[in-house]
Amino acid sequence: MKRVLVTGASGLLGRPVLNEFCNASWDTLGCAYSRAVGVLKKVDIQDEIQVRQVFEDFKPSIVIHAAAERRPDVVEKQEEATKRLNVDATAMISRICAEYGAFMLFISTDYVFDGTSPPYKTDAKPNPLNKYGKSKLDGENATLDNNSESAVLRVPILYGEVEKLGESAVSVLFNPVQDTSKPAPMSDYEIRYPTHVRDIAIIIRKLAEKRLEDSSIKGIYHWSADESMTKYTMASTMCEIFDLPTHHIVADKEPSKGAPRPYNAHLDRSRLEGIGITTHSILFKDGIKECLKPFLKK
Ligand SMILES: NC(=O)c1ccc[n+]([C@@H]2O[C@H](COP(=O)([O-])OP(=O)(O)OC[C@H]3O[C@@H](n4cnc5c(N)ncnc54)[C@H](OP(=O)(O)O)[C@@H]3O)[C@@H](O)[C@H]2O)c1
């Protein structure tokens, strides 16, 4: 029964999710695409034949579907390609999960909300402001419409161990933070709740284990860390923990440029806490210190 398939297993979230299940003695299969190295299986999740073969061979009981295009500014320019990955592939995986009797957990985002009336409970009405948020909401609906036994987990901005700083919207700030030669404007407008991917991985594993014993686990769930920050306060924290100069860090009080972002899409976690699924969130200053240390310039 404890057989988990993780899509997007080469990604920021997928890597710790796969580790979390491995460490808890699950049979695991991680799928990736351009970074399918080592134990990861190369599967284009837009190709139904390839996906069906994986289900036929591995017969998962649980599918954690994390693969997606998650960069809002890329999605604005590549709407059709995003739809094929974030929506059409999700619908297909959901249908195949239904056929094989596998429980599917679709990883979604706080960007399904417009950010005007936080905190958001799981039954709050979504109203995405940008094409990325819309594609993830469509992915949620494709998941639940094709298989009412499945679930969605919405999470906020993520950070964690990265292969390069550009891999997460949080760690990427460390480039301008370390370049003191020019002003580094940082958004001090939108309120975010940076959450460590290891904490999300724990929540996902606990939710999967609960589902094995309780078939009422389905529908929409939220998880988020507690600390409210802006990109400016995240950058200032990076300076503080590594004792770096701050003179070039400039607070930008205007809404972010590019794809519109919700002002404050704080996710209410009470539905998960109510069923005893919780974890102690690592403090941002501790979590980010560990992630950025390998990138600290001497
Ligand atoms: N990062 C955040 O701040 C954040 C916030 C909220 C929600 N989320 C959601 O969390 C999930 C995971 O995000 P992430 O940050 O871990 O994303 P990520 O690091 O950008 O990873 C994306 C993953 O999708 C895979 N992928 C892309 N195209 C594929 C294809 N055609 N076939 C198979 N796999 C494909 C990639 O594989 P290769 O790299 O091997 O090609 C990679 O493993 C996403 O659903 C995202 O919407 C993320």
The ligand as a Gaussian input file, in Angstrom:
#p B3LYP/6-31G(d) Opt

LIG

0 1
 N        8.276000      27.362000      -5.543000
 C        7.310000      28.036000      -4.931000
 O        7.551000      29.103000      -4.313000
 C        5.895000      27.500000      -4.952000
 C        4.911000      28.209000      -4.225000
 C        3.609000      27.709000      -4.210000
 C        3.291000      26.545000      -4.899000
 N        4.264000      25.912000      -5.613000
 C        3.894000      24.683000      -6.341000
 O        4.691000      23.633000      -5.842000
 C        4.971000      22.697000      -6.877000
 C        6.453000      22.437000      -6.924000
 O        7.111000      23.671000      -7.247000
 P        8.697000      23.759000      -7.322000
 O        9.086000      25.108000      -6.849000
 O        9.315000      22.552000      -6.716000
 O        8.908000      23.736000      -8.914000
 P       10.267000      23.601000      -9.699000
 O       11.433000      23.591000      -8.773000
 O       10.214000      24.643000     -10.784000
 O       10.177000      22.154000     -10.357000
 C        9.288000      21.898000     -11.395000
 C        9.294000      20.408000     -11.643000
 O        8.414000      20.106000     -12.737000
 C        9.072000      19.179000     -13.587000
 N        8.572000      19.258000     -14.952000
 C        8.468000      20.343000     -15.743000
 N        7.987000      19.986000     -16.958000
 C        7.792000      18.650000     -16.924000
 C        7.321000      17.692000     -17.864000
 N        6.915000      18.043000     -19.098000
 N        7.259000      16.395000     -17.486000
 C        7.636000      16.024000     -16.243000
 N        8.086000      16.873000     -15.310000
 C        8.169000      18.181000     -15.657000
 C       10.533000      19.614000     -13.513000
 O       11.368000      18.566000     -13.986000
 P       12.846000      18.883000     -14.606000
 O       13.409000      20.040000     -13.829000
 O       13.580000      17.587000     -14.390000
 O       12.629000      19.221000     -16.043000
 C       10.680000      19.869000     -12.026000
 O       10.909000      18.674000     -11.323000
 C        4.377000      23.287000      -8.152000
 O        3.170000      22.659000      -8.418000
 C        4.172000      24.745000      -7.835000
 O        3.089000      25.277000      -8.564000
 C        5.563000      26.353000      -5.647000

